[in-house]
């Protein structure tokens, strides 16, 4: 099968963990041990988040007195694609040294008039208490919002329209190369009036980019991997129970947290709804350690167009 895997942020950095390079490298090593078996029999594309990493680079750039302006978010996104792509390539290559792997620095096209530019909602960077967050917002011109018990910076998150390098990624898969791409959703770009590509200040949702990429690559499976075993119906209540096999319509009807599970559910539903019209496909949400079992629905939440 052709599989697109969207790695959750916990594969790189646990919430509250100090974002040292050594900790992230060790987390990625563990993640790649779990994912390596998928590459033995399937064509695999690995995508990943970059929220904490791009936030760290943004903070460093804003604090650098040598710069007249901080580096823009498209440039920071490209930096994190290279950084995390390197870590993943090395880790998965050590697990399967006889396979070929490539990390693709790619751009994701968004609409220049997407309403998200007027309403920043995407969390990036580290967590703060409210006072610190508001102080940083005043000092650097940030937008901040509450994220659970903490506060974080938010930036625009426009909807992905196209992965610019899709044909290249498709070609690499045809040559039996395992591809790491669409890191952080891809570098956000728009088309100018002359048709040129130009970077914009935004961060794209990685799961929505993974869903778009899976559709364009004619993937058989989209796996959204996180640190929970499945989508939970009645989340946070005594009656909570895992959702196993379901359809997009049923999944969309659930009352799910908008900032965490919501985007993952939207991604799998969108992939199944669009791609399932042409061929038999499925998507799954579940734990990284059960990645292989997610393929046939023996673990996680398994989503198909028909019951």
C-alpha positions in Angstrom: 0.0 0.0 0.0 0.9 3.7 -0.3 0.7 5.2 3.1 1.0 8.8 4.3 1.9 9.1 8.0 1.3 12.3 10.0 3.5 12.3 13.1 2.1 14.0 16.2 4.1 16.6 18.1 4.7 14.1 20.9 6.9 12.1 18.5 9.4 15.0 18.7 8.7 16.6 22.0 6.6 15.8 25.0 4.4 18.6 26.5 6.5 20.3 29.2 9.7 18.6 28.1 12.8 20.9 27.8 13.2 21.4 24.0 16.9 20.4 24.0 18.1 18.8 20.8 19.2 15.6 22.6 15.7 15.0 24.0 14.1 15.5 20.6 16.6 13.2 18.9 15.9 10.4 21.4 12.1 10.9 21.0 12.5 10.6 17.2 14.6 7.5 17.5 11.8 5.8 19.5 9.3 6.9 17.0 11.3 5.5 14.0 11.7 2.2 15.7 7.9 2.0 15.9 7.4 3.1 12.3 10.2 1.2 10.6 8.1 -2.0 10.1 5.8 0.0 7.9 8.6 0.6 5.4 9.3 -3.1 4.9 6.2 -3.8 2.8 4.8 -0.4 1.8 5.5 2.9 0.1 5.6 5.4 2.9 5.6 9.2 3.3 6.4 10.7 6.7 5.1 14.1 7.6 5.6 15.9 11.0 4.8 19.0 13.0 7.2 21.8 13.9 5.3 24.0 16.4 7.8 24.0 19.3 10.8 24.2 17.0 9.5 27.1 14.9 8.5 28.9 18.1 12.1 28.6 19.5 13.6 29.9 16.2 11.1 32.7 16.2 12.0 33.7 19.7 15.7 33.6 19.0 15.2 35.7 15.8 13.1 38.3 17.6 15.8 38.6 20.4 18.7 39.0 18.0 19.8 42.6 18.2 21.8 42.3 14.9 18.6 41.9 12.9 16.5 44.9 11.8 13.5 42.5 11.5 13.0 38.9 12.8 13.1 36.2 10.2 9.7 35.6 8.6 7.7 32.4 9.4 8.1 30.9 5.9 11.9 31.0 6.4 11.6 29.6 9.9 9.4 26.8 8.6 12.0 25.9 6.0 14.7 25.8 8.7 12.7 23.4 10.8 11.9 21.2 7.8 15.7 20.8 7.3 16.4 20.3 11.0 13.7 17.7 11.8 14.0 16.1 8.4 17.7 15.4 9.2 16.9 13.9 12.5 14.2 11.6 11.0 16.4 10.6 8.1 19.2 9.6 10.4 16.9 7.7 12.8 14.9 5.8 10.2 18.1 5.1 8.2 19.7 3.5 11.2 16.7 1.3 11.6 16.6 0.2 7.9 20.1 0.9 6.5 19.3 -1.1 3.3 16.4 1.3 2.3 16.6 4.6 0.5 15.3 7.8 2.3 14.9 11.4 1.2 13.8 14.6 3.0 12.1 17.0 0.7 12.0 20.7 1.5 8.6 21.6 0.1 6.2 24.6 -0.2 2.4 24.5 0.4 0.2 26.9 -1.6 -2.4 28.8 0.4 -5.0 31.5 -0.6 -3.7 35.0 -0.1 -7.1 36.1 1.1 -7.8 33.2 3.4 -9.7 34.5 6.4 -7.2 32.8 8.7 -4.8 35.7 8.1 -7.2 38.0 10.0 -7.8 35.5 12.9 -4.6 33.8 14.1 -5.3 30.5 15.8 -2.3 28.1 15.3 -0.3 27.5 18.5 3.5 27.7 18.1 6.4 27.7 20.5 6.5 27.1 24.2 3.9 27.5 26.9 3.8 30.4 29.3 1.8 31.7 32.2 -0.7 34.5 31.2 1.4 37.4 32.5 4.6 36.3 30.6 2.6 35.6 27.4 1.0 39.0 27.4 4.3 40.7 28.1 5.9 38.9 25.2 2.9 39.8 23.0 3.4 43.5 23.9 7.1 43.4 23.4 7.2 41.5 20.0 3.7 42.3 18.6 2.5 38.7 19.0 -1.0 37.3 19.3 -1.4 35.0 22.3 -4.2 32.7 23.4 -5.0 30.3 26.2 -3.9 26.7 25.5 -5.4 24.6 28.2 -3.8 25.6 31.5 -1.2 27.7 29.7 -0.8 30.5 27.2 1.0 30.3 23.8 1.7 32.4 20.8 -0.8 32.0 17.9 -0.2 32.7 14.2 -2.4 32.5 11.1 -3.1 29.0 9.8 -4.6 29.2 6.3 -6.0 26.1 4.6 -3.5 24.2 2.3 -4.5 24.2 -1.3 -1.7 22.4 -3.1 1.7 20.8 -2.2 4.0 22.3 -4.8 6.4 19.4 -4.9 3.8 16.6 -5.2 5.1 15.3 -8.5 8.6 15.0 -7.2 7.4 13.1 -4.1 5.3 10.8 -6.3 8.4 10.1 -8.5 10.5 9.3 -5.4 7.9 6.8 -4.2 7.8 5.1 -7.6 11.6 4.6 -7.1 11.0 2.9 -3.7 12.3 5.9 -1.8 10.8 6.6 1.7 10.0 10.3 1.7 10.0 12.8 4.6 8.2 15.9 3.6 5.5 18.5 4.4 7.2 19.3 7.7 5.0 21.7 9.7 2.5 21.5 6.9 5.0 22.8 4.4 6.4 26.3 3.9 3.4 28.5 3.3 3.4 30.4 0.0 1.0 32.3 -2.2 0.9 33.1 -5.9 1.6 36.7 -6.8 -0.1 38.6 -9.6 2.7 37.5 -11.9 2.4 33.8 -11.0 5.5 33.7 -8.8 5.5 32.0 -5.5 6.1 34.1 -2.4 6.3 33.1 1.3 3.8 34.4 3.8 3.7 34.7 7.6 1.7 31.6 8.6 2.0 28.0 9.9 -0.1 25.4 8.1 -1.9 22.6 10.0 0.3 19.5 9.4 -2.6 17.1 9.5 -4.6 19.0 6.8 -1.5 19.1 4.6 -1.0 15.4 5.1 -4.6 14.7 4.1 -4.1 16.9 0.9 -0.9 15.1 0.1 -2.4 11.7 0.7 -5.2 12.5 -1.8 -2.8 13.9 -4.4 -0.5 10.9 -4.1 -3.4 8.5 -4.4 -2.5 7.0 -1.1 -4.4 3.9 0.3 -4.0 5.0 3.9 -3.6 8.1 5.9 -2.4 7.5 9.5 -2.6 10.3 12.0 -0.4 9.3 14.9 -0.7 10.8 18.4 -0.3 9.8 22.0 -3.8 8.4 22.5 -5.1 5.0 21.5 -8.2 6.3 19.6 -10.7 9.1 19.3 -12.9 9.1 22.4 -16.6 9.7 22.4 -17.6 11.6 25.5 -14.0 12.7 26.1 -13.4 13.9 29.6 -16.5 12.3 31.0 -17.0 9.1 33.0 -18.8 7.6 30.0 -15.9 8.1 27.6 -15.3 5.2 25.2 -13.1 4.7 22.2 -14.5 5.1 18.7 -13.3 2.1 16.6 -14.7 1.7 13.1 -16.7 4.7 11.8 -17.5 7.0 8.9 -16.7 10.7 8.4 -20.3 11.6 9.0 -20.4 9.8 12.4 -17.0 11.2 13.4 -18.0 14.8 12.5 -21.1 14.5 14.7 -19.0 14.0 17.8 -18.2 16.9 20.2 -14.4 17.0 20.1 -11.8 19.4 21.4 -11.2 22.0 18.7 -7.6 22.6 19.5 -6.3 19.0 19.7 -8.3 16.2 18.3 -10.5 18.4 16.1 -8.0 19.1 13.3 -7.0 15.4 13.2 -10.6 14.3 12.8 -11.1 17.0 10.1 -8.0 15.7 8.2 -9.0 12.0 8.2 -12.6 12.8 7.3 -11.5 15.1 4.4 -9.2 12.5 3.0 -11.7 9.7 3.1 -14.5 11.9 1.7 -12.5 13.1 -1.2 -10.4 10.1 -2.1 -13.0 7.5 -1.2 -15.2 8.6 -4.1 -12.6 7.1 -6.6 -11.2 4.1 -4.7 -11.3 2.1 -1.5 -9.3 4.1 1.0 -9.2 4.4 4.8 -7.7 6.6 7.4 -6.9 6.0 11.1 -6.1 7.9 14.2 -4.2 6.2 16.9 -1.1 5.6 19.0 2.3 5.7 17.4 3.3 2.4 18.9 0.4 0.7 17.2 1.1 2.1 13.7 1.1 -1.3 11.9 -2.2 -2.4 13.6 -3.9 0.8 12.4 -3.6 -0.2 8.8 -6.5 -2.7 9.0 -8.4 -1.2 11.9 -7.3 -3.7 14.6 -6.2 -0.6 16.6 -7.2 3.0 16.8 -10.1 4.8 15.1 -10.5 3.4 11.6 -12.4 5.6 9.1 -14.0 4.5 5.8 -16.5 6.1 3.5 -19.0 3.2 4.0 -19.8 1.5 7.3 
